[in-house]
Amino acid sequence: MTQKMTQNNIAEKLARISLEIGAIKFSPDQPFTWASGYKMPIYNDNRLLLGNAGHRTLITQGFQDLLKKCTTKVDVIAGTATAGIPHATTLADHLQLPLIYVRSASKTHGMGNRIEGPLKENQQVLVIEDLVSTGGSAANAVTAIREAGGIVNHCFSIFSYGLTEATDKFEGISCEIHSILDFSELLKIALSTQNLCSNNIETLRSWQKAPFKWAENNGF
């Protein structure tokens, strides 16, 4: 890359790549079933971005740019298990910082750890998540690190649906959440690349306002 990319450039490029390789898909007429059991008109699988070194580098550049904007000191990078771990690893390598990861639950054997890797009390920790929907898993990781003595003020993700549930959750634990690519930017790029028509844009905007009532309200 001959010139430095801005956060907007990175977000746009990430959106175009994600749409091209199918890491983000839309299907308002035949919704996807999320792990929660709810039917939703959009699906995100950031694991598809792992297959290309350039894609991983782009994500790291996005995280580095977010970090500069936050102007916060970081001692340790933490990945959420499992999808946040590879991107946390790449970022930690670039920044030459220690790496830890947070399990969804403590192990039932050995030391019974929930946090793997070296963490000292009062270290400033940056949490890396791949995707934020309702924010539950990321918020739980933040809480676990704090309970272990770490200080967490920021959580970064590759993509966020921008749901109020996540915003409320992170406000409740006094932690800021930032994403390289957000929902509104994604819709703009999807419209410009003809991945979505204007009618579908409105459908997705209405979904974002009430995602857990959308399927029922639309007869799915």
Phi, psi and omega in degrees: 000122188277334177227153185294136178271140175276168180300321179297318178298316181296315180299316180295315180296319179297319178298314181297318179296314182299320178290321183294318184267359178084016176290335172234127181230148176244141175203073182297332183274331177229081189298156175276152173261117179283170179301333179289346183097347179283146176269128185228150184275005182218148178219138181236127176230087182291349178298335178293340178284346182288340188283357183226126182299324179295323178293318179295321178296319179300317179297318178298319177298321178297317178294319179297321179293318176298321181296321178295322180292326180284337182044052180243148178283137178230129177258330187217141172258133180239129175258144174274138180281134000253336192291337180278344187296311182298322181285326174296321179297313180298317179295315179300321177297316180295322183270355182056050181240157175298154181236136170229167169221157186245122177285157176291335176209159180295149176297151178262009179218178178059230182276354179068028184291144165257327177256125180252131182111171186280122176226123178258155180299139177071012172285143178277121187243134174255123181268132179247122177239150180277322185217138174242118173254273175274349176085004185297311184292320180293317179296322177295323178294318177302313181297319180297319179294319178297319179296334178273002176105355178280160177250123181232119177243346184220143173230130179251145173225161177289313184220144176228138175285348178070032182282144181296332179301319180290317179302313181296320182297316182284329173296324181294333179253011177055051177227136179274142178238135183225142179233144176297314181238129177247172188298316183296319178294320179301315181297321178298316180291319180298324178291317182291332180265005179064025172282344178218149172264168184298326178297319179292327176301313180296322177300316182291325177294321178292325176298316183299328182289328180213068189297329185270359174247351188300311184300314180297318181292339182251013173078024179261000000 
